[in-house]
Amino acid sequence: MISPEITAKLLYSQRNEITEHFIYKKPARSMKDRHNREILLHISKDELRHYDFRKQVTGKDIKPNMLKVWFYYLVSRIFGLTFGIKLMERG
Ligand SMILES: [Fe+2]
C-alpha cells in the first residue's frame, strides 16, 4: 500500500511526464528537419513511457497541463527550439 503522500508525488510527477510528452511532440509535427523531428519524437515517446510507468502504480489517468505545452511551444517558436527546451529543463 502506497501512502497518500507518495501517491500525491507520483501523480504530480505523472502529470509532468505527460505534459513533457506533448511539449516534445507538438513542435516535432511541424519540424522540417527529419533528424531533429525523430529526436523529438523519440524523447516524446520516452516521456510517455515514464508516464505509463507511473500510471501502472497510481492506476489513474492524468491530463497534461496544456497551458504549459502551449507556453513552451510559443517560446520555442519565438526564441528557437533549443532555448525553449533549455528553459523547460531548467524549470
Ligand atoms: Fe521523463
PDB file of the backbone (N, CA, C, O) and the ligand in Angstrom, with CONECT records:
HET    LIG  A 101       1
ATOM      1  N   MET A   1       0.837  -1.201   0.000  1.00  0.00           N
ATOM      2  CA  MET A   1       0.000   0.000   0.000  1.00  0.00           C
ATOM      3  C   MET A   1       0.877   1.258   0.000  1.00  0.00           C
ATOM      4  O   MET A   1       1.795   1.389   0.810  1.00  0.00           O
ATOM      5  N   ILE A   2       0.581   2.163  -0.908  1.00  0.00           N
ATOM      6  CA  ILE A   2       1.363   3.403  -1.021  1.00  0.00           C
ATOM      7  C   ILE A   2       0.689   4.485  -0.195  1.00  0.00           C
ATOM      8  O   ILE A   2      -0.533   4.632  -0.212  1.00  0.00           O
ATOM      9  N   SER A   3       1.510   5.241   0.528  1.00  0.00           N
ATOM     10  CA  SER A   3       0.967   6.306   1.382  1.00  0.00           C
ATOM     11  C   SER A   3       0.350   7.415   0.524  1.00  0.00           C
ATOM     12  O   SER A   3       0.721   7.564  -0.640  1.00  0.00           O
ATOM     13  N   PRO A   4      -0.570   8.183   1.069  1.00  0.00           N
ATOM     14  CA  PRO A   4      -1.182   9.301   0.328  1.00  0.00           C
ATOM     15  C   PRO A   4      -0.139  10.322  -0.141  1.00  0.00           C
ATOM     16  O   PRO A   4      -0.275  10.920  -1.209  1.00  0.00           O
ATOM     17  N   GLU A   5       0.901  10.510   0.673  1.00  0.00           N
ATOM     18  CA  GLU A   5       1.947  11.488   0.301  1.00  0.00           C
ATOM     19  C   GLU A   5       2.703  11.019  -0.939  1.00  0.00           C
ATOM     20  O   GLU A   5       2.965  11.802  -1.851  1.00  0.00           O
ATOM     21  N   ILE A   6       3.047   9.743  -0.961  1.00  0.00           N
ATOM     22  CA  ILE A   6       3.767   9.196  -2.118  1.00  0.00           C
ATOM     23  C   ILE A   6       2.866   9.208  -3.347  1.00  0.00           C
ATOM     24  O   ILE A   6       3.308   9.528  -4.451  1.00  0.00           O
ATOM     25  N   THR A   7       1.599   8.855  -3.144  1.00  0.00           N
ATOM     26  CA  THR A   7       0.646   8.872  -4.258  1.00  0.00           C
ATOM     27  C   THR A   7       0.536  10.277  -4.845  1.00  0.00           C
ATOM     28  O   THR A   7       0.501  10.438  -6.065  1.00  0.00           O
ATOM     29  N   ALA A   8       0.483  11.284  -3.995  1.00  0.00           N
ATOM     30  CA  ALA A   8       0.385  12.676  -4.460  1.00  0.00           C
ATOM     31  C   ALA A   8       1.625  13.058  -5.269  1.00  0.00           C
ATOM     32  O   ALA A   8       1.523  13.723  -6.300  1.00  0.00           O
ATOM     33  N   LYS A   9       2.798  12.631  -4.792  1.00  0.00           N
ATOM     34  CA  LYS A   9       4.039  12.934  -5.516  1.00  0.00           C
ATOM     35  C   LYS A   9       4.084  12.213  -6.867  1.00  0.00           C
ATOM     36  O   LYS A   9       4.529  12.765  -7.874  1.00  0.00           O
ATOM     37  N   LEU A  10       3.614  10.978  -6.857  1.00  0.00           N
ATOM     38  CA  LEU A  10       3.580  10.217  -8.115  1.00  0.00           C
ATOM     39  C   LEU A  10       2.624  10.865  -9.119  1.00  0.00           C
ATOM     40  O   LEU A  10       2.938  10.951 -10.307  1.00  0.00           O
ATOM     41  N   LEU A  11       1.472  11.316  -8.652  1.00  0.00           N
ATOM     42  CA  LEU A  11       0.503  11.955  -9.549  1.00  0.00           C
ATOM     43  C   LEU A  11       1.057  13.264 -10.106  1.00  0.00           C
ATOM     44  O   LEU A  11       0.848  13.590 -11.274  1.00  0.00           O
ATOM     45  N   TYR A  12       1.774  14.016  -9.248  1.00  0.00           N
ATOM     46  CA  TYR A  12       2.404  15.265  -9.682  1.00  0.00           C
ATOM     47  C   TYR A  12       3.448  14.967 -10.770  1.00  0.00           C
ATOM     48  O   TYR A  12       3.499  15.629 -11.806  1.00  0.00           O
ATOM     49  N   SER A  13       4.266  13.960 -10.501  1.00  0.00           N
ATOM     50  CA  SER A  13       5.299  13.557 -11.452  1.00  0.00           C
ATOM     51  C   SER A  13       4.676  13.010 -12.738  1.00  0.00           C
ATOM     52  O   SER A  13       5.168  13.263 -13.838  1.00  0.00           O
ATOM     53  N   GLN A  14       3.594  12.262 -12.581  1.00  0.00           N
ATOM     54  CA  GLN A  14       2.888  11.690 -13.734  1.00  0.00           C
ATOM     55  C   GLN A  14       2.368  12.803 -14.644  1.00  0.00           C
ATOM     56  O   GLN A  14       2.430  12.693 -15.869  1.00  0.00           O
ATOM     57  N   ARG A  15       1.860  13.863 -14.039  1.00  0.00           N
ATOM     58  CA  ARG A  15       1.357  14.989 -14.850  1.00  0.00           C
ATOM     59  C   ARG A  15       2.514  15.671 -15.585  1.00  0.00           C
ATOM     60  O   ARG A  15       2.376  16.063 -16.743  1.00  0.00           O
ATOM     61  N   ASN A  16       3.649  15.809 -14.904  1.00  0.00           N
ATOM     62  CA  ASN A  16       4.816  16.398 -15.575  1.00  0.00           C
ATOM     63  C   ASN A  16       5.252  15.554 -16.767  1.00  0.00           C
ATOM     64  O   ASN A  16       5.593  16.089 -17.822  1.00  0.00           O
ATOM     65  N   GLU A  17       5.241  14.240 -16.597  1.00  0.00           N
ATOM     66  CA  GLU A  17       5.684  13.348 -17.683  1.00  0.00           C
ATOM     67  C   GLU A  17       4.773  13.464 -18.908  1.00  0.00           C
ATOM     68  O   GLU A  17       5.255  13.546 -20.038  1.00  0.00           O
ATOM     69  N   ILE A  18       3.460  13.471 -18.679  1.00  0.00           N
ATOM     70  CA  ILE A  18       2.548  13.551 -19.838  1.00  0.00           C
ATOM     71  C   ILE A  18       2.597  14.955 -20.464  1.00  0.00           C
ATOM     72  O   ILE A  18       2.418  15.109 -21.672  1.00  0.00           O
ATOM     73  N   THR A  19       2.838  15.961 -19.640  1.00  0.00           N
ATOM     74  CA  THR A  19       2.974  17.323 -20.172  1.00  0.00           C
ATOM     75  C   THR A  19       4.228  17.418 -21.033  1.00  0.00           C
ATOM     76  O   THR A  19       4.195  17.981 -22.128  1.00  0.00           O
ATOM     77  N   GLU A  20       5.334  16.865 -20.537  1.00  0.00           N
ATOM     78  CA  GLU A  20       6.578  16.889 -21.304  1.00  0.00           C
ATOM     79  C   GLU A  20       6.459  16.060 -22.589  1.00  0.00           C
ATOM     80  O   GLU A  20       7.056  16.393 -23.613  1.00  0.00           O
ATOM     81  N   HIS A  21       5.685  14.988 -22.519  1.00  0.00           N
ATOM     82  CA  HIS A  21       5.432  14.205 -23.731  1.00  0.00           C
ATOM     83  C   HIS A  21       4.883  15.115 -24.837  1.00  0.00           C
ATOM     84  O   HIS A  21       5.356  15.075 -25.973  1.00  0.00           O
ATOM     85  N   PHE A  22       3.889  15.928 -24.499  1.00  0.00           N
ATOM     86  CA  PHE A  22       3.281  16.803 -25.501  1.00  0.00           C
ATOM     87  C   PHE A  22       4.177  18.000 -25.845  1.00  0.00           C
ATOM     88  O   PHE A  22       4.140  18.505 -26.967  1.00  0.00           O
ATOM     89  N   ILE A  23       4.981  18.449 -24.875  1.00  0.00           N
ATOM     90  CA  ILE A  23       5.897  19.568 -25.149  1.00  0.00           C
ATOM     91  C   ILE A  23       6.896  19.169 -26.245  1.00  0.00           C
ATOM     92  O   ILE A  23       7.240  19.985 -27.100  1.00  0.00           O
ATOM     93  N   TYR A  24       7.355  17.920 -26.215  1.00  0.00           N
ATOM     94  CA  TYR A  24       8.291  17.451 -27.248  1.00  0.00           C
ATOM     95  C   TYR A  24       7.566  17.066 -28.539  1.00  0.00           C
ATOM     96  O   TYR A  24       8.092  17.247 -29.637  1.00  0.00           O
ATOM     97  N   LYS A  25       6.362  16.536 -28.391  1.00  0.00           N
ATOM     98  CA  LYS A  25       5.639  16.046 -29.562  1.00  0.00           C
ATOM     99  C   LYS A  25       5.107  17.187 -30.438  1.00  0.00           C
ATOM    100  O   LYS A  25       5.139  17.101 -31.665  1.00  0.00           O
ATOM    101  N   LYS A  26       4.623  18.247 -29.800  1.00  0.00           N
ATOM    102  CA  LYS A  26       3.972  19.326 -30.552  1.00  0.00           C
ATOM    103  C   LYS A  26       4.896  19.978 -31.588  1.00  0.00           C
ATOM    104  O   LYS A  26       4.508  20.075 -32.752  1.00  0.00           O
ATOM    105  N   PRO A  27       6.091  20.425 -31.218  1.00  0.00           N
ATOM    106  CA  PRO A  27       6.944  21.049 -32.255  1.00  0.00           C
ATOM    107  C   PRO A  27       7.460  20.045 -33.281  1.00  0.00           C
ATOM    108  O   PRO A  27       7.815  20.427 -34.396  1.00  0.00           O
ATOM    109  N   ALA A  28       7.504  18.777 -32.917  1.00  0.00           N
ATOM    110  CA  ALA A  28       8.009  17.751 -33.847  1.00  0.00           C
ATOM    111  C   ALA A  28       7.127  17.660 -35.088  1.00  0.00           C
ATOM    112  O   ALA A  28       7.612  17.402 -36.190  1.00  0.00           O
ATOM    113  N   ARG A  29       5.834  17.873 -34.897  1.00  0.00           N
ATOM    114  CA  ARG A  29       4.886  17.750 -36.013  1.00  0.00           C
ATOM    115  C   ARG A  29       5.221  18.689 -37.170  1.00  0.00           C
ATOM    116  O   ARG A  29       5.096  18.319 -38.338  1.00  0.00           O
ATOM    117  N   SER A  30       5.649  19.909 -36.836  1.00  0.00           N
ATOM    118  CA  SER A  30       5.894  20.901 -37.890  1.00  0.00           C
ATOM    119  C   SER A  30       7.375  21.035 -38.255  1.00  0.00           C
ATOM    120  O   SER A  30       7.743  21.870 -39.082  1.00  0.00           O
ATOM    121  N   MET A  31       8.217  20.210 -37.634  1.00  0.00           N
ATOM    122  CA  MET A  31       9.654  20.318 -37.890  1.00  0.00           C
ATOM    123  C   MET A  31      10.009  19.718 -39.256  1.00  0.00           C
ATOM    124  O   MET A  31       9.632  18.590 -39.573  1.00  0.00           O
ATOM    125  N   LYS A  32      10.728  20.488 -40.039  1.00  0.00           N
ATOM    126  CA  LYS A  32      11.065  20.025 -41.385  1.00  0.00           C
ATOM    127  C   LYS A  32      12.276  19.092 -41.390  1.00  0.00           C
ATOM    128  O   LYS A  32      12.334  18.135 -42.162  1.00  0.00           O
ATOM    129  N   ASP A  33      13.231  19.384 -40.524  1.00  0.00           N
ATOM    130  CA  ASP A  33      14.439  18.553 -40.459  1.00  0.00           C
ATOM    131  C   ASP A  33      14.078  17.171 -39.889  1.00  0.00           C
ATOM    132  O   ASP A  33      13.670  17.042 -38.735  1.00  0.00           O
ATOM    133  N   ARG A  34      14.241  16.150 -40.731  1.00  0.00           N
ATOM    134  CA  ARG A  34      13.812  14.799 -40.361  1.00  0.00           C
ATOM    135  C   ARG A  34      14.554  14.264 -39.140  1.00  0.00           C
ATOM    136  O   ARG A  34      13.946  13.656 -38.258  1.00  0.00           O
ATOM    137  N   HIS A  35      15.859  14.488 -39.088  1.00  0.00           N
ATOM    138  CA  HIS A  35      16.673  14.002 -37.980  1.00  0.00           C
ATOM    139  C   HIS A  35      16.207  14.615 -36.648  1.00  0.00           C
ATOM    140  O   HIS A  35      15.996  13.904 -35.665  1.00  0.00           O
ATOM    141  N   ASN A  36      16.052  15.948 -36.639  1.00  0.00           N
ATOM    142  CA  ASN A  36      15.612  16.622 -35.407  1.00  0.00           C
ATOM    143  C   ASN A  36      14.195  16.204 -35.019  1.00  0.00           C
ATOM    144  O   ASN A  36      13.887  16.061 -33.836  1.00  0.00           O
ATOM    145  N   ARG A  37      13.335  16.008 -36.022  1.00  0.00           N
ATOM    146  CA  ARG A  37      11.968  15.577 -35.744  1.00  0.00           C
ATOM    147  C   ARG A  37      11.969  14.203 -35.063  1.00  0.00           C
ATOM    148  O   ARG A  37      11.228  13.966 -34.109  1.00  0.00           O
ATOM    149  N   GLU A  38      12.815  13.308 -35.575  1.00  0.00           N
ATOM    150  CA  GLU A  38      12.874  11.968 -34.983  1.00  0.00           C
ATOM    151  C   GLU A  38      13.433  11.992 -33.566  1.00  0.00           C
ATOM    152  O   GLU A  38      13.014  11.206 -32.717  1.00  0.00           O
ATOM    153  N   ILE A  39      14.374  12.888 -33.312  1.00  0.00           N
ATOM    154  CA  ILE A  39      14.909  13.012 -31.941  1.00  0.00           C
ATOM    155  C   ILE A  39      13.808  13.479 -30.996  1.00  0.00           C
ATOM    156  O   ILE A  39      13.636  12.933 -29.906  1.00  0.00           O
ATOM    157  N   LEU A  40      13.063  14.498 -31.429  1.00  0.00           N
ATOM    158  CA  LEU A  40      11.974  14.997 -30.578  1.00  0.00           C
ATOM    159  C   LEU A  40      10.914  13.923 -30.339  1.00  0.00           C
ATOM    160  O   LEU A  40      10.409  13.780 -29.225  1.00  0.00           O
ATOM    161  N   LEU A  41      10.579  13.171 -31.382  1.00  0.00           N
ATOM    162  CA  LEU A  41       9.571  12.115 -31.224  1.00  0.00           C
ATOM    163  C   LEU A  41      10.087  10.999 -30.315  1.00  0.00           C
ATOM    164  O   LEU A  41       9.327  10.405 -29.550  1.00  0.00           O
ATOM    165  N   HIS A  42      11.378  10.726 -30.408  1.00  0.00           N
ATOM    166  CA  HIS A  42      11.973   9.712 -29.536  1.00  0.00           C
ATOM    167  C   HIS A  42      11.892  10.149 -28.069  1.00  0.00           C
ATOM    168  O   HIS A  42      11.505   9.364 -27.203  1.00  0.00           O
ATOM    169  N   ILE A  43      12.259  11.404 -27.797  1.00  0.00           N
ATOM    170  CA  ILE A  43      12.183  11.915 -26.418  1.00  0.00           C
ATOM    171  C   ILE A  43      10.724  11.911 -25.952  1.00  0.00           C
ATOM    172  O   ILE A  43      10.415  11.563 -24.813  1.00  0.00           O
ATOM    173  N   SER A  44       9.838  12.310 -26.872  1.00  0.00           N
ATOM    174  CA  SER A  44       8.408  12.335 -26.551  1.00  0.00           C
ATOM    175  C   SER A  44       7.913  10.950 -26.126  1.00  0.00           C
ATOM    176  O   SER A  44       7.152  10.820 -25.167  1.00  0.00           O
ATOM    177  N   LYS A  45       8.351   9.928 -26.844  1.00  0.00           N
ATOM    178  CA  LYS A  45       7.948   8.555 -26.501  1.00  0.00           C
ATOM    179  C   LYS A  45       8.538   8.126 -25.157  1.00  0.00           C
ATOM    180  O   LYS A  45       7.891   7.425 -24.378  1.00  0.00           O
ATOM    181  N   ASP A  46       9.780   8.559 -24.894  1.00  0.00           N
ATOM    182  CA  ASP A  46      10.391   8.259 -23.587  1.00  0.00           C
ATOM    183  C   ASP A  46       9.540   8.843 -22.460  1.00  0.00           C
ATOM    184  O   ASP A  46       9.287   8.182 -21.452  1.00  0.00           O
ATOM    185  N   GLU A  47       9.104  10.089 -22.643  1.00  0.00           N
ATOM    186  CA  GLU A  47       8.288  10.738 -21.605  1.00  0.00           C
ATOM    187  C   GLU A  47       6.964   9.995 -21.428  1.00  0.00           C
ATOM    188  O   GLU A  47       6.453   9.883 -20.314  1.00  0.00           O
ATOM    189  N   LEU A  48       6.422   9.497 -22.513  1.00  0.00           N
ATOM    190  CA  LEU A  48       5.170   8.737 -22.424  1.00  0.00           C
ATOM    191  C   LEU A  48       5.385   7.429 -21.668  1.00  0.00           C
ATOM    192  O   LEU A  48       4.523   6.999 -20.901  1.00  0.00           O
ATOM    193  N   ARG A  49       6.529   6.805 -21.885  1.00  0.00           N
ATOM    194  CA  ARG A  49       6.840   5.567 -21.135  1.00  0.00           C
ATOM    195  C   ARG A  49       6.950   5.871 -19.637  1.00  0.00           C
ATOM    196  O   ARG A  49       6.475   5.101 -18.802  1.00  0.00           O
ATOM    197  N   HIS A  50       7.587   7.014 -19.307  1.00  0.00           N
ATOM    198  CA  HIS A  50       7.698   7.404 -17.892  1.00  0.00           C
ATOM    199  C   HIS A  50       6.292   7.605 -17.300  1.00  0.00           C
ATOM    200  O   HIS A  50       6.005   7.203 -16.173  1.00  0.00           O
ATOM    201  N   TYR A  51       5.439   8.237 -18.100  1.00  0.00           N
ATOM    202  CA  TYR A  51       4.047   8.449 -17.671  1.00  0.00           C
ATOM    203  C   TYR A  51       3.348   7.105 -17.442  1.00  0.00           C
ATOM    204  O   TYR A  51       2.698   6.898 -16.418  1.00  0.00           O
ATOM    205  N   ASP A  52       3.492   6.200 -18.413  1.00  0.00           N
ATOM    206  CA  ASP A  52       2.820   4.899 -18.313  1.00  0.00           C
ATOM    207  C   ASP A  52       3.296   4.095 -17.100  1.00  0.00           C
ATOM    208  O   ASP A  52       2.511   3.396 -16.458  1.00  0.00           O
ATOM    209  N   PHE A  53       4.577   4.205 -16.803  1.00  0.00           N
ATOM    210  CA  PHE A  53       5.111   3.503 -15.627  1.00  0.00           C
ATOM    211  C   PHE A  53       4.424   4.005 -14.349  1.00  0.00           C
ATOM    212  O   PHE A  53       4.011   3.213 -13.502  1.00  0.00           O
ATOM    213  N   ARG A  54       4.310   5.334 -14.226  1.00  0.00           N
ATOM    214  CA  ARG A  54       3.658   5.899 -13.037  1.00  0.00           C
ATOM    215  C   ARG A  54       2.170   5.546 -13.019  1.00  0.00           C
ATOM    216  O   ARG A  54       1.582   5.323 -11.960  1.00  0.00           O
ATOM    217  N   LYS A  55       1.581   5.500 -14.200  1.00  0.00           N
ATOM    218  CA  LYS A  55       0.150   5.168 -14.291  1.00  0.00           C
ATOM    219  C   LYS A  55      -0.115   3.751 -13.783  1.00  0.00           C
ATOM    220  O   LYS A  55      -1.139   3.487 -13.155  1.00  0.00           O
ATOM    221  N   GLN A  56       0.815   2.853 -14.062  1.00  0.00           N
ATOM    222  CA  GLN A  56       0.667   1.480 -13.565  1.00  0.00           C
ATOM    223  C   GLN A  56       0.624   1.456 -12.038  1.00  0.00           C
ATOM    224  O   GLN A  56      -0.076   0.640 -11.437  1.00  0.00           O
ATOM    225  N   VAL A  57       1.385   2.364 -11.420  1.00  0.00           N
ATOM    226  CA  VAL A  57       1.441   2.407  -9.958  1.00  0.00           C
ATOM    227  C   VAL A  57       0.209   3.104  -9.384  1.00  0.00           C
ATOM    228  O   VAL A  57      -0.399   2.619  -8.430  1.00  0.00           O
ATOM    229  N   THR A  58      -0.156   4.249  -9.973  1.00  0.00           N
ATOM    230  CA  THR A  58      -1.274   5.041  -9.418  1.00  0.00           C
ATOM    231  C   THR A  58      -2.632   4.513  -9.869  1.00  0.00           C
ATOM    232  O   THR A  58      -3.632   4.672  -9.170  1.00  0.00           O
ATOM    233  N   GLY A  59      -2.658   3.884 -11.043  1.00  0.00           N
ATOM    234  CA  GLY A  59      -3.925   3.406 -11.581  1.00  0.00           C
ATOM    235  C   GLY A  59      -4.820   4.518 -12.102  1.00  0.00           C
ATOM    236  O   GLY A  59      -6.012   4.310 -12.325  1.00  0.00           O
ATOM    237  N   LYS A  60      -4.241   5.710 -12.297  1.00  0.00           N
ATOM    238  CA  LYS A  60      -5.051   6.854 -12.736  1.00  0.00           C
ATOM    239  C   LYS A  60      -4.509   7.467 -14.020  1.00  0.00           C
ATOM    240  O   LYS A  60      -3.305   7.490 -14.274  1.00  0.00           O
ATOM    241  N   ASP A  61      -5.447   7.959 -14.814  1.00  0.00           N
ATOM    242  CA  ASP A  61      -5.097   8.738 -15.999  1.00  0.00           C
ATOM    243  C   ASP A  61      -5.028  10.200 -15.597  1.00  0.00           C
ATOM    244  O   ASP A  61      -5.895  10.692 -14.874  1.00  0.00           O
ATOM    245  N   ILE A  62      -4.005  10.891 -16.061  1.00  0.00           N
ATOM    246  CA  ILE A  62      -3.844  12.310 -15.729  1.00  0.00           C
ATOM    247  C   ILE A  62      -3.754  13.096 -17.031  1.00  0.00           C
ATOM    248  O   ILE A  62      -3.089  12.682 -17.980  1.00  0.00           O
ATOM    249  N   LYS A  63      -4.433  14.230 -17.057  1.00  0.00           N
ATOM    250  CA  LYS A  63      -4.373  15.075 -18.252  1.00  0.00           C
ATOM    251  C   LYS A  63      -3.138  15.969 -18.189  1.00  0.00           C
ATOM    252  O   LYS A  63      -2.695  16.350 -17.106  1.00  0.00           O
ATOM    253  N   PRO A  64      -2.584  16.303 -19.360  1.00  0.00           N
ATOM    254  CA  PRO A  64      -1.417  17.197 -19.369  1.00  0.00           C
ATOM    255  C   PRO A  64      -1.815  18.630 -19.031  1.00  0.00           C
ATOM    256  O   PRO A  64      -2.984  19.006 -19.124  1.00  0.00           O
ATOM    257  N   ASN A  65      -0.836  19.407 -18.644  1.00  0.00           N
ATOM    258  CA  ASN A  65      -1.036  20.840 -18.429  1.00  0.00           C
ATOM    259  C   ASN A  65      -0.863  21.512 -19.801  1.00  0.00           C
ATOM    260  O   ASN A  65       0.248  21.855 -20.202  1.00  0.00           O
ATOM    261  N   MET A  66      -1.976  21.687 -20.500  1.00  0.00           N
ATOM    262  CA  MET A  66      -1.901  22.209 -21.874  1.00  0.00           C
ATOM    263  C   MET A  66      -1.455  23.669 -21.924  1.00  0.00           C
ATOM    264  O   MET A  66      -0.925  24.125 -22.937  1.00  0.00           O
ATOM    265  N   LEU A  67      -1.667  24.389 -20.844  1.00  0.00           N
ATOM    266  CA  LEU A  67      -1.180  25.778 -20.784  1.00  0.00           C
ATOM    267  C   LEU A  67       0.351  25.781 -20.878  1.00  0.00           C
ATOM    268  O   LEU A  67       0.952  26.602 -21.570  1.00  0.00           O
ATOM    269  N   LYS A  68       0.948  24.841 -20.163  1.00  0.00           N
ATOM    270  CA  LYS A  68       2.409  24.707 -20.188  1.00  0.00           C
ATOM    271  C   LYS A  68       2.888  24.245 -21.565  1.00  0.00           C
ATOM    272  O   LYS A  68       3.906  24.729 -22.060  1.00  0.00           O
ATOM    273  N   VAL A  69       2.163  23.315 -22.185  1.00  0.00           N
ATOM    274  CA  VAL A  69       2.513  22.824 -23.522  1.00  0.00           C
ATOM    275  C   VAL A  69       2.523  23.997 -24.504  1.00  0.00           C
ATOM    276  O   VAL A  69       3.468  24.161 -25.276  1.00  0.00           O
ATOM    277  N   TRP A  70       1.479  24.800 -24.468  1.00  0.00           N
ATOM    278  CA  TRP A  70       1.381  25.944 -25.384  1.00  0.00           C
ATOM    279  C   TRP A  70       2.430  26.999 -25.082  1.00  0.00           C
ATOM    280  O   TRP A  70       2.988  27.611 -25.993  1.00  0.00           O
ATOM    281  N   PHE A  71       2.700  27.215 -23.773  1.00  0.00           N
ATOM    282  CA  PHE A  71       3.705  28.205 -23.394  1.00  0.00           C
ATOM    283  C   PHE A  71       5.054  27.844 -24.023  1.00  0.00           C
ATOM    284  O   PHE A  71       5.693  28.681 -24.659  1.00  0.00           O
ATOM    285  N   TYR A  72       5.480  26.591 -23.839  1.00  0.00           N
ATOM    286  CA  TYR A  72       6.793  26.196 -24.373  1.00  0.00           C
ATOM    287  C   TYR A  72       6.787  26.120 -25.897  1.00  0.00           C
ATOM    288  O   TYR A  72       7.808  26.347 -26.547  1.00  0.00           O
ATOM    289  N   TYR A  73       5.643  25.804 -26.446  1.00  0.00           N
ATOM    290  CA  TYR A  73       5.546  25.795 -27.909  1.00  0.00           C
ATOM    291  C   TYR A  73       5.757  27.211 -28.456  1.00  0.00           C
ATOM    292  O   TYR A  73       6.508  27.413 -29.410  1.00  0.00           O
ATOM    293  N   LEU A  74       5.086  28.180 -27.841  1.00  0.00           N
ATOM    294  CA  LEU A  74       5.220  29.569 -28.312  1.00  0.00           C
ATOM    295  C   LEU A  74       6.620  30.113 -28.055  1.00  0.00           C
ATOM    296  O   LEU A  74       7.174  30.808 -28.906  1.00  0.00           O
ATOM    297  N   VAL A  75       7.202  29.809 -26.894  1.00  0.00           N
ATOM    298  CA  VAL A  75       8.575  30.245 -26.588  1.00  0.00           C
ATOM    299  C   VAL A  75       9.532  29.670 -27.627  1.00  0.00           C
ATOM    300  O   VAL A  75      10.430  30.362 -28.108  1.00  0.00           O
ATOM    301  N   SER A  76       9.333  28.395 -27.969  1.00  0.00           N
ATOM    302  CA  SER A  76      10.204  27.745 -28.954  1.00  0.00           C
ATOM    303  C   SER A  76      10.036  28.350 -30.343  1.00  0.00           C
ATOM    304  O   SER A  76      11.001  28.463 -31.099  1.00  0.00           O
ATOM    305  N   ARG A  77       8.815  28.737 -30.671  1.00  0.00           N
ATOM    306  CA  ARG A  77       8.567  29.354 -31.981  1.00  0.00           C
ATOM    307  C   ARG A  77       9.209  30.733 -32.065  1.00  0.00           C
ATOM    308  O   ARG A  77       9.716  31.125 -33.116  1.00  0.00           O
ATOM    309  N   ILE A  78       9.186  31.462 -30.960  1.00  0.00           N
ATOM    310  CA  ILE A  78       9.697  32.831 -30.951  1.00  0.00           C
ATOM    311  C   ILE A  78      11.221  32.854 -30.787  1.00  0.00           C
ATOM    312  O   ILE A  78      11.922  33.532 -31.538  1.00  0.00           O
ATOM    313  N   PHE A  79      11.720  32.113 -29.806  1.00  0.00           N
ATOM    314  CA  PHE A  79      13.155  32.195 -29.466  1.00  0.00           C
ATOM    315  C   PHE A  79      13.974  31.004 -29.959  1.00  0.00           C
ATOM    316  O   PHE A  79      15.196  30.987 -29.808  1.00  0.00           O
ATOM    317  N   GLY A  80      13.314  30.018 -30.542  1.00  0.00           N
ATOM    318  CA  GLY A  80      14.031  28.845 -31.032  1.00  0.00           C
ATOM    319  C   GLY A  80      13.826  27.647 -30.117  1.00  0.00           C
ATOM    320  O   GLY A  80      13.639  27.783 -28.908  1.00  0.00           O
ATOM    321  N   LEU A  81      13.865  26.480 -30.725  1.00  0.00           N
ATOM    322  CA  LEU A  81      13.595  25.237 -30.005  1.00  0.00           C
ATOM    323  C   LEU A  81      14.611  24.974 -28.895  1.00  0.00           C
ATOM    324  O   LEU A  81      14.242  24.543 -27.802  1.00  0.00           O
ATOM    325  N   THR A  82      15.887  25.233 -29.173  1.00  0.00           N
ATOM    326  CA  THR A  82      16.924  24.975 -28.174  1.00  0.00           C
ATOM    327  C   THR A  82      16.673  25.806 -26.919  1.00  0.00           C
ATOM    328  O   THR A  82      16.788  25.304 -25.801  1.00  0.00           O
ATOM    329  N   PHE A  83      16.330  27.073 -27.110  1.00  0.00           N
ATOM    330  CA  PHE A  83      16.040  27.940 -25.976  1.00  0.00           C
ATOM    331  C   PHE A  83      14.850  27.407 -25.186  1.00  0.00           C
ATOM    332  O   PHE A  83      14.894  27.334 -23.958  1.00  0.00           O
ATOM    333  N   GLY A  84      13.778  27.034 -25.902  1.00  0.00           N
ATOM    334  CA  GLY A  84      12.571  26.524 -25.244  1.00  0.00           C
ATOM    335  C   GLY A  84      12.827  25.276 -24.441  1.00  0.00           C
ATOM    336  O   GLY A  84      12.332  25.142 -23.322  1.00  0.00           O
ATOM    337  N   ILE A  85      13.596  24.355 -24.998  1.00  0.00           N
ATOM    338  CA  ILE A  85      13.881  23.096 -24.298  1.00  0.00           C
ATOM    339  C   ILE A  85      14.779  23.341 -23.089  1.00  0.00           C
ATOM    340  O   ILE A  85      14.569  22.770 -22.019  1.00  0.00           O
ATOM    341  N   LYS A  86      15.790  24.206 -23.278  1.00  0.00           N
ATOM    342  CA  LYS A  86      16.658  24.512 -22.134  1.00  0.00           C
ATOM    343  C   LYS A  86      15.875  25.171 -20.998  1.00  0.00           C
ATOM    344  O   LYS A  86      16.097  24.873 -19.825  1.00  0.00           O
ATOM    345  N   LEU A  87      14.972  26.056 -21.356  1.00  0.00           N
ATOM    346  CA  LEU A  87      14.131  26.718 -20.362  1.00  0.00           C
ATOM    347  C   LEU A  87      13.284  25.696 -19.616  1.00  0.00           C
ATOM    348  O   LEU A  87      13.155  25.762 -18.394  1.00  0.00           O
ATOM    349  N   MET A  88      12.711  24.758 -20.348  1.00  0.00           N
ATOM    350  CA  MET A  88      11.880  23.732 -19.736  1.00  0.00           C
ATOM    351  C   MET A  88      12.707  22.839 -18.812  1.00  0.00           C
ATOM    352  O   MET A  88      12.283  22.535 -17.697  1.00  0.00           O
ATOM    353  N   GLU A  89      13.879  22.422 -19.273  1.00  0.00           N
ATOM    354  CA  GLU A  89      14.717  21.536 -18.467  1.00  0.00           C
ATOM    355  C   GLU A  89      15.179  22.228 -17.169  1.00  0.00           C
ATOM    356  O   GLU A  89      15.376  21.571 -16.147  1.00  0.00           O
ATOM    357  N   ARG A  90      15.348  23.559 -17.222  1.00  0.00           N
ATOM    358  CA  ARG A  90      15.741  24.298 -16.021  1.00  0.00           C
ATOM    359  C   ARG A  90      14.587  24.426 -15.043  1.00  0.00           C
ATOM    360  O   ARG A  90      14.769  24.487 -13.827  1.00  0.00           O
ATOM    361  N   GLY A  91      13.371  24.464 -15.631  1.00  0.00           N
ATOM    362  CA  GLY A  91      12.180  24.641 -14.803  1.00  0.00           C
ATOM    363  C   GLY A  91      11.867  23.379 -14.034  1.00  0.00           C
ATOM    364  O   GLY A  91      10.894  23.341 -13.281  1.00  0.00           O
TER     365      GLY A  91
HETATM  366 FE   LIG A 101      10.506  11.834 -18.024  1.00  0.00          FE2+
END
